[in-house]
Each structure stands twice: as C-alpha cells, then as structure tokens.
C-alpha cells in the first residue's frame, strides 16, 4: 500500500488524519473493536454463465461498497495452495539478513515502488515511533499473464538472484489473482449498473502492483506505533490475503476501528481512491491500517 497519511492532530475528543489525497478522517480511539459489520460475500456465482447470478453478487458488492467499502470474498475460485505458497515465500524472504534484502532495495529502482522497503522507513500518521513493517513489491510482467495483449512491456521490478522458487511462487499466486481481479472488474461494472464489459479495455495491461508484507510483534502501544499507518489505497480496489495472525483494521463511519479478522480461504477486498473517482464518490472511501501483526514463522 502506498504511503498516504501526512499528519495527525490529537484533540480531546478525536484523532484526525489528513491523507495525501486531501481527505480528512477522524476516529475516536486507537483501540479497535470486534464489531461484526464487514460483509461476507460468496463469490462462486461470479463465474456463472447466467447474468442473473453474476448480477446477484454485483448487487451484494454494491451494498457493501456503499455501506463500508470493504468486504470478505469466499468461494472466489482461487486455489488455497497458491496463497499458501506465496505466504511461504514471504516468510523465506523476510527471514533473510537485512543486508541481503537490501540488495533489492526500492531505491535502486528510481521513481518506482518496486523492491524491498525496509523496516521503519515510513511514519504515515506521525506517531511517536516509525511504522513497524517491511515489504517487497513487484509489478506487472506480461510473461506471467495468460491474457496479456501483444506488445506489452513489463513494468519495473527487481528480484533477488539466489532464492530458488521465490519469483515463481509469488507470480503463480499473482496469475490466479489476475484472473479473479479481471472478473471482479466486470462484476463491479454490473454493480454500477453499467454494461459488464465497460472496464475491459482498461485492464488489458493493468497497472496492478502486488506486495508481501511482514509486521513483527509490537512492543509499543497503539497510540505510539502502527504496523502501517491509517491510509486509503490509491488504485481501484485491493485484494488482501491475511495469514491467521490477523491485524488488519477498518475505520467505520462512526469513527471506530474494527478488526478485520481473518477468515480461512477468504480474500479481503477494499474499494480504493480510483474507483471513488470513477463513481463520483458514491462509495464510502475506506481507511485501513495494520495495528498489530505477529509473524509466526515456526508455527
């Protein structure tokens, strides 16, 4: 997720975060709750050859997108083995010595967001301590896209040279997610009461980044440090794969942080800034954060 928050102003009643897109959000407390307000949507019918089945899922997504901008997808058609493989590759990478990870430091790819983002290099909300997370990002490569159009050039990425299976494991999952994301884009068109193919021309060569993240256990309080600070995402929508540790939180309309607890086999989807522009901000622009993740490499 791109760094997006620039300042915080505590008050006696609420904390305020101003994002890079100019939007201001307030929340009552850094302490999160377990309110059951995030919809769970069965996506199995998005693959149906019946329009009424696909429209039924689109209607559920429309409601979820307008009410909170965030939902779980279950029965989405992506084999769990691909997610498990990608998470295993993530653990391998983040377990490497820091100097090894810095061989693919994002600063080696000027003006790009690809490569390794070290621990504590951001402080999105201006908290006392830097955000406690590290990430590795990579970009679109038409060779890994079964639906790539002729003449597409790969976007900039940087890969470690001596981690066998790392690139392959991550791209295997990404390829499956591409297939799902393209179908979801058509479902979003139906949700907006548009022809199903309305966005097809824009997803032939998608500017779709992907990243793995590691959030260590935090020793500071939620008032002093985030795993990743409060932010909105900049693209059309984001699909998040969580491990069992959890940690993702969603800001409700009432200004309360709500835990987005992991559901095995699910994907979490949030609507992002570009779709807000597409829809003349009819949806609720969701803000998320990662307050607390325990990376369990040995469980």
Secondary structure by P-SEA (a helix, b strand, c coil): cccccccccccccbbbbbccccbbbbbccccccccccbbbbbccccccccaaaaaaaaaaaaaaaacccbbbbccccccaaaaaaaaaaaaaaaacccccccccccccccccccccccccccccccccccccccbbbbbbbccccccccccccccbbbbbccccaaaaaaaaaaaaaaaaaaaaaaaaaaaaccccccccccccccccccbbbbbccccccccccccccbbbbcccbbbbbbcccccbbbbcccbbbbbbcccccbbbbbbcaaaaaaacccccbbbbbbccccccccc
